[in-house]
Amino acid sequence: MATIKAEDFIASVADAFQYISYYHPKDFIQALTAAYEKEESPAAKDAMKQILVNSRMSAMGHRPVCQDTGIACAFVKVGMDARFEGGMTIQEMVDEGVRRAYLNPDNPLRASVLMDPAGKRLNSKDNTPAVVHVEMVKGDKVEVTCAAKGGGSENKSKFVMLNPSDSIVDWVVETVPKMGAGWCPPGMLGIGVGGTAEKAMVLAKESLMDPIDMQELLKRGPSNRVEELRIEIYEAVNKLGIGAQGLGGVTTVLDVKIKDWPTHAASKPVAMIPNCAATRHIHFTLDGNGPAILTPPSIEDWPDMEYEAAADAKRVDMNNITPEEVASWKPGQVLLLNGKILTGRDAAHKKIKDLLDSGEGLPEGLDFTNRFIYYVGPVDAVRDEAVGPAGPTTATRMDKFTEMMLDKTGLLGMIGKAERGDEAIEAIKKYKSVYLMAVGGAAYLVSKAIKDSKVVAFPELGMEAVYEFDVKDMPVTVAVDSEGESVHKTGPAVWKVKLAS
């Protein structure tokens, strides 16, 4: 009988969440590199390169690959003959490991977990509690899989109760385009089939922990119906032409994983959960002989490349920007931003709305006139950093505030990730504004363009406060121009036709 010390379990969990914050799995890097090499869309290829360069930088600098360091998930399989020493529950041990990982002073991770989710939504400040799944299995060992799941991909999770005769492939092909690009493709799709509603969702999440092996499967061919489904869905989704970051291209998914479970004769539950370009998970086993030893990957596993913006990229002075210059930008144009921009995301927009609705007005010193807002919640800085990893958050969450911001604050433009909805596009067109897209999954790379940072409003919101960044050559793409043309609509449409032919 193996005896697992509580401290060994806690230390292993803490090490695991630090490890996955800056090391992508080797199989993901290999799959993304292969996709980059065969990509034909210039915009998608540029986005993939940013993600690969960012990943290598994070591995070398031991800083998060994404500013959204995720909600902590743990799958714990406890051997029936194993015992724990220390008196803590598994939930308590996982939470203590998460707490240590996220408060690590050498690499602090962003605390994103909010207590009282249907009420005051107060940040727990240490990213606890984790979501823990426990299963009893044979043996005397304890197996643990730790995953950090970002909100952008988790928010795109889907579930359906199909009729027994309905096609899973058809449902996936119909659903994926509706998910938009907020899940930061290229990534993976995890699909759970069968069981009950909650079982299907857990199966989908568990499937994302499996190794990426689609290319090996394609070479050897399927050996059962689940593998046939994986290939059918993989090929059908990539033919949609959505591409990296939703810009249109050859590769939308690197792999499709499926787990199934017996179900009721009248039912066909199907769950789908995407994993983004910040795929983060690791597995370890405890046998009573101390904490897990996590072996760092070799830097040789990453392609040796540097990121340089396209030669025709236009440098823009954000301190002297005018509506006339904004009106001259074209969809798909690459810009290098220089100067001062403001930040703000969900909570800040809600506070701004409440203040304007009450007649109180904005706080002193917060002026959006002819300025740009960057949708971001950065990681805290360490050492000589101006700010920690600071990649964009999903812009569609701010769509309902766009009309208000453009009408009431004098805001000139916005920066975020993924597409904008029709409501926001109409407002952008109406006010001759613009929406610029930064690459999701390149947070550490983006942070290197930020030379100074200070909080200018709502410090009580933590990472959701309004900051002022001073940036140098921050790369962005014109995603919606002042006439309302969106590259997230035109790009995939063009590539879907190309791939079909």
Secondary structure as GFF3:
##gff-version 3
##sequence-region A 1 501
A	DSSP	beta_strand	3	5	.	.	.	ID=ss1
A	DSSP	alpha_helix	6	22	.	.	.	ID=ss2
A	DSSP	alpha_helix	26	38	.	.	.	ID=ss3
A	DSSP	alpha_helix	42	61	.	.	.	ID=ss4
A	DSSP	beta_strand	71	79	.	.	.	ID=ss5
A	DSSP	beta_strand	83	85	.	.	.	ID=ss6
A	DSSP	alpha_helix	90	102	.	.	.	ID=ss7
A	DSSP	beta_strand	114	115	.	.	.	ID=ss8
A	DSSP	beta_strand	122	123	.	.	.	ID=ss9
A	DSSP	beta_strand	131	137	.	.	.	ID=ss10
A	DSSP	beta_strand	142	149	.	.	.	ID=ss11
A	DSSP	alpha_helix	151	154	.	.	.	ID=ss12
A	DSSP	beta_strand	158	161	.	.	.	ID=ss13
A	DSSP	alpha_helix	168	175	.	.	.	ID=ss14
A	DSSP	three_ten_helix	176	179	.	.	.	ID=ss15
A	DSSP	beta_strand	187	194	.	.	.	ID=ss16
A	DSSP	alpha_helix	197	207	.	.	.	ID=ss17
A	DSSP	alpha_helix	214	220	.	.	.	ID=ss18
A	DSSP	alpha_helix	225	238	.	.	.	ID=ss19
A	DSSP	three_ten_helix	244	246	.	.	.	ID=ss20
A	DSSP	beta_strand	253	261	.	.	.	ID=ss21
A	DSSP	beta_strand	269	275	.	.	.	ID=ss22
A	DSSP	beta_strand	281	286	.	.	.	ID=ss23
A	DSSP	three_ten_helix	299	301	.	.	.	ID=ss24
A	DSSP	beta_strand	314	317	.	.	.	ID=ss25
A	DSSP	three_ten_helix	318	320	.	.	.	ID=ss26
A	DSSP	alpha_helix	323	328	.	.	.	ID=ss27
A	DSSP	beta_strand	334	343	.	.	.	ID=ss28
A	DSSP	alpha_helix	346	358	.	.	.	ID=ss29
A	DSSP	beta_strand	372	374	.	.	.	ID=ss30
A	DSSP	three_ten_helix	395	398	.	.	.	ID=ss31
A	DSSP	alpha_helix	399	408	.	.	.	ID=ss32
A	DSSP	beta_strand	413	416	.	.	.	ID=ss33
A	DSSP	alpha_helix	422	430	.	.	.	ID=ss34
A	DSSP	beta_strand	434	437	.	.	.	ID=ss35
A	DSSP	alpha_helix	443	447	.	.	.	ID=ss36
A	DSSP	beta_strand	450	457	.	.	.	ID=ss37
A	DSSP	three_ten_helix	459	464	.	.	.	ID=ss38
A	DSSP	beta_strand	466	480	.	.	.	ID=ss39
A	DSSP	alpha_helix	487	500	.	.	.	ID=ss40
###
